[in-house]
Protein backbone atom coordinates (compact mmCIF):
# COMPACT_ATOMS: atom_id res chain seq x y z
CA UNK A 1 0.00 0.00 0.00
CA UNK A 2 1.29 3.44 -0.97
CA UNK A 3 -0.33 6.09 1.21
CA UNK A 4 -0.05 9.85 0.75
CA UNK A 5 -2.08 12.87 1.78
CA UNK A 6 -3.37 15.79 -0.25
CA UNK A 7 -3.21 18.95 1.85
CA UNK A 8 -5.80 21.48 0.77
CA UNK A 9 -6.82 24.79 2.33
CA UNK A 10 -10.60 24.86 2.51
CA UNK A 11 -12.83 27.83 1.71
CA UNK A 12 -13.51 28.08 5.46
CA UNK A 13 -9.82 28.44 6.30
CA UNK A 14 -9.18 24.92 7.62
CA UNK A 15 -6.47 22.72 6.17
CA UNK A 16 -7.87 19.42 4.93
CA UNK A 17 -5.79 16.24 4.94
CA UNK A 18 -7.18 13.98 2.22
CA UNK A 19 -6.06 10.35 2.36
CA UNK A 20 -5.00 8.90 -1.00
CA UNK A 21 -4.00 5.25 -1.14
CA UNK A 22 -2.56 3.61 -4.25
CA UNK A 23 -1.92 0.00 -5.14
CA UNK A 24 1.67 -1.21 -5.12
CA UNK A 25 1.22 -2.08 -8.79
CA UNK A 26 -0.16 0.78 -10.85
CA UNK A 27 -3.97 0.69 -11.00
CA UNK A 28 -6.32 2.14 -13.63
CA UNK A 29 -9.24 2.13 -11.17
CA UNK A 30 -10.15 4.79 -8.59
CA UNK A 31 -12.81 4.93 -5.86
CA UNK A 32 -13.66 8.31 -4.33
CA UNK A 33 -15.44 8.16 -0.96
CA UNK A 34 -17.77 11.03 -0.02
CA UNK A 35 -18.57 11.11 3.71
CA UNK A 36 -21.78 12.33 5.29
CA UNK A 37 -22.24 15.59 7.15
CA UNK A 38 -21.03 14.04 10.41
CA UNK A 39 -20.34 10.49 9.21
CA UNK A 40 -16.62 10.42 8.41
CA UNK A 41 -14.59 8.03 6.29
CA UNK A 42 -13.21 6.49 9.50
CA UNK A 43 -16.65 5.28 10.61
CA UNK A 44 -17.69 1.64 9.95
CA UNK A 45 -19.67 1.87 6.69
CA UNK A 46 -17.08 3.97 4.90
CA UNK A 47 -14.06 2.35 6.54
CA UNK A 48 -15.13 -0.99 5.07
CA UNK A 49 -15.94 0.67 1.75
CA UNK A 50 -12.33 1.88 1.78
CA UNK A 51 -10.94 -1.58 2.61
CA UNK A 52 -13.05 -3.44 0.06
CA UNK A 53 -12.13 -0.95 -2.65
CA UNK A 54 -8.43 -1.37 -1.95
CA UNK A 55 -8.65 -5.17 -1.67
CA UNK A 56 -10.39 -5.24 -5.06
CA UNK A 57 -7.54 -3.46 -6.79
CA UNK A 58 -8.73 0.16 -6.68
CA UNK A 59 -6.81 3.23 -5.63
CA UNK A 60 -8.86 5.11 -3.04
CA UNK A 61 -9.37 8.80 -2.27
CA UNK A 62 -11.17 9.44 1.05
CA UNK A 63 -12.60 12.96 1.26
CA UNK A 64 -13.48 15.32 4.08
CA UNK A 65 -15.21 18.71 4.17
CA UNK A 66 -14.03 22.02 5.59
CA UNK A 67 -17.09 22.59 7.78
CA UNK A 68 -16.61 19.12 9.28
CA UNK A 69 -12.96 19.84 10.04
CA UNK A 70 -13.80 23.12 11.82
CA UNK A 71 -16.94 21.62 13.46
CA UNK A 72 -18.81 24.85 12.72
CA UNK A 73 -21.81 23.09 11.19
CA UNK A 74 -23.04 23.18 7.62
CA UNK A 75 -25.12 26.00 6.12
CA UNK A 76 -27.16 25.37 2.96
CA UNK A 77 -25.49 28.23 1.15
CA UNK A 78 -22.11 26.47 1.54
CA UNK A 79 -23.02 23.59 -0.78
CA UNK A 80 -21.62 25.26 -3.89
CA UNK A 81 -18.31 25.93 -2.11
CA UNK A 82 -18.14 22.34 -0.86
CA UNK A 83 -18.76 21.03 -4.38
CA UNK A 84 -16.19 23.35 -5.97
CA UNK A 85 -13.41 22.50 -3.55
CA UNK A 86 -14.22 18.78 -3.60
CA UNK A 87 -13.94 18.82 -7.40
CA UNK A 88 -10.58 20.62 -7.17
CA UNK A 89 -9.31 18.06 -4.65
CA UNK A 90 -10.27 15.15 -6.90
CA UNK A 91 -8.57 16.83 -9.85
CA UNK A 92 -5.31 16.96 -7.89
CA UNK A 93 -5.12 13.23 -8.57
CA UNK A 94 -3.84 12.41 -12.06
CA UNK A 95 -7.23 11.47 -13.51
CA UNK A 96 -5.73 10.55 -16.89
CA UNK A 97 -4.32 7.41 -15.26
CA UNK A 98 -7.79 6.04 -14.49
CA UNK A 99 -10.19 4.37 -16.89
CA UNK A 100 -12.67 3.44 -14.15
CA UNK A 101 -14.02 5.96 -11.65
CA UNK A 102 -16.44 5.02 -8.89
CA UNK A 103 -18.06 7.34 -6.33
CA UNK A 104 -19.23 5.84 -3.02
CA UNK A 105 -21.20 8.42 -1.06
CA UNK A 106 -23.11 8.52 2.23
CA UNK A 107 -26.14 10.71 3.08
CA UNK A 108 -25.11 14.37 2.56
CA UNK A 109 -22.23 13.06 0.48
CA UNK A 110 -24.73 11.80 -2.13
CA UNK A 111 -25.62 15.43 -2.86
CA UNK A 112 -21.97 16.39 -3.19
CA UNK A 113 -21.18 13.38 -5.41
CA UNK A 114 -24.10 14.13 -7.72
CA UNK A 115 -23.04 17.75 -8.10
CA UNK A 116 -19.35 16.94 -8.54
CA UNK A 117 -20.19 14.67 -11.48
CA UNK A 118 -21.75 17.68 -13.23
CA UNK A 119 -18.39 19.42 -12.99
CA UNK A 120 -16.56 16.43 -14.49
CA UNK A 121 -18.38 15.89 -17.81
CA UNK A 122 -15.34 14.21 -19.32
CA UNK A 123 -15.48 11.36 -16.78
CA UNK A 124 -17.62 8.22 -16.87
CA UNK A 125 -18.64 7.71 -13.25
CA UNK A 126 -20.58 4.95 -11.54
CA UNK A 127 -22.21 5.70 -8.17
CA UNK A 128 -23.06 3.77 -5.04
CA UNK A 129 -25.42 5.98 -3.04
CA UNK A 130 -25.58 4.91 0.64
CA UNK A 131 -28.62 6.14 2.61
CA UNK A 132 -29.20 9.03 0.20
CA UNK A 133 -31.26 12.09 1.03
CA UNK A 134 -34.50 12.75 -0.83
CA UNK A 135 -32.80 15.76 -2.41
CA UNK A 136 -30.47 13.32 -4.19
CA UNK A 137 -33.26 11.63 -6.16
CA UNK A 138 -32.83 13.87 -9.27
CA UNK A 139 -29.30 12.48 -9.70
CA UNK A 140 -30.49 8.87 -9.94
CA UNK A 141 -31.75 9.13 -13.52
CA UNK A 142 -28.68 11.08 -14.59
CA UNK A 143 -26.08 8.69 -13.22
CA UNK A 144 -25.17 5.03 -13.48
CA UNK A 145 -25.98 4.06 -9.91
CA UNK A 146 -26.94 1.63 -7.19
CA UNK A 147 -28.92 2.92 -4.20
CA UNK A 148 -28.65 1.30 -0.77
CA UNK A 149 -30.94 2.29 2.10
CA UNK A 150 -32.37 0.90 5.33
CA UNK A 151 -36.00 -0.16 5.69
CA UNK A 152 -36.28 2.19 8.69
CA UNK A 153 -34.31 5.12 7.26
CA UNK A 154 -36.07 8.28 8.44
CA UNK A 155 -34.57 10.35 5.62
CA UNK A 156 -35.14 7.97 2.72
CA UNK A 157 -37.69 5.30 3.54
CA UNK A 158 -37.93 2.93 0.56
CA UNK A 159 -41.60 2.20 1.32
CA UNK A 160 -42.75 5.81 1.14
CA UNK A 161 -40.18 7.55 -1.09
CA UNK A 162 -40.95 7.67 -4.80
CA UNK A 163 -37.95 7.02 -7.02
CA UNK A 164 -37.64 6.74 -10.81
CA UNK A 165 -38.44 3.34 -12.26
CA UNK A 166 -35.53 1.12 -13.20
CA UNK A 167 -33.26 2.35 -10.39
CA UNK A 168 -31.45 -0.45 -8.55
CA UNK A 169 -32.35 -0.14 -4.86
CA UNK A 170 -31.01 -2.49 -2.21
CA UNK A 171 -32.93 -2.39 1.07
CA UNK A 172 -31.27 -3.50 4.31
CA UNK A 173 -34.08 -4.70 6.56
CA UNK A 174 -34.20 -3.15 10.03
CA UNK A 175 -31.58 -0.52 9.24
CA UNK A 176 -31.92 3.17 10.06
CA UNK A 177 -30.00 6.03 8.45
CA UNK A 178 -26.73 4.60 9.80
CA UNK A 179 -27.72 0.98 9.17
CA UNK A 180 -28.05 0.44 12.89
CA UNK A 181 -30.67 -1.01 15.25
CA UNK A 182 -30.93 -1.66 18.98
CA UNK A 183 -29.66 -5.22 18.44
CA UNK A 184 -25.89 -5.31 18.02
CA UNK A 185 -25.90 -8.81 16.52
CA UNK A 186 -28.28 -7.44 13.90
CA UNK A 187 -25.94 -4.47 13.34
CA UNK A 188 -23.05 -6.84 12.57
CA UNK A 189 -25.28 -8.79 10.20
CA UNK A 190 -26.29 -5.58 8.39
CA UNK A 191 -22.66 -4.54 8.04
CA UNK A 192 -21.85 -7.93 6.50
CA UNK A 193 -24.73 -7.47 4.03
CA UNK A 194 -23.46 -4.03 3.06
CA UNK A 195 -19.92 -5.36 2.57
CA UNK A 196 -21.42 -7.94 0.19
CA UNK A 197 -23.05 -5.03 -1.70
CA UNK A 198 -19.63 -3.35 -1.93
CA UNK A 199 -18.06 -6.51 -3.33
CA UNK A 200 -20.82 -6.90 -5.92
CA UNK A 201 -20.63 -3.22 -6.89
CA UNK A 202 -16.86 -3.21 -7.23
CA UNK A 203 -16.78 -6.47 -9.14
CA UNK A 204 -19.61 -5.51 -11.53
CA UNK A 205 -17.81 -2.27 -12.30
CA UNK A 206 -14.83 -4.21 -13.63
CA UNK A 207 -16.86 -6.29 -16.11
Secondary structure, DSSP 4 states (H G I P E B T S, - for coil): -EEEEEEEE-TTSPEEEEEEEE-SS--SEEEEEE--SS--TTSHHHHHHHHHHHHTT-EEEE---HHHHHT----GGGHHHHHHHHHHHHHTS-GGG-SEEEEEEETHHHHHHHHHHHT-TTS-EEEEEES--GGGHHHHTTSEEEEEEETT-SSS-TTT----TT-EEEEETT--TTS--S-HHHHHHHHHHHHHHHHHHHHHTT-
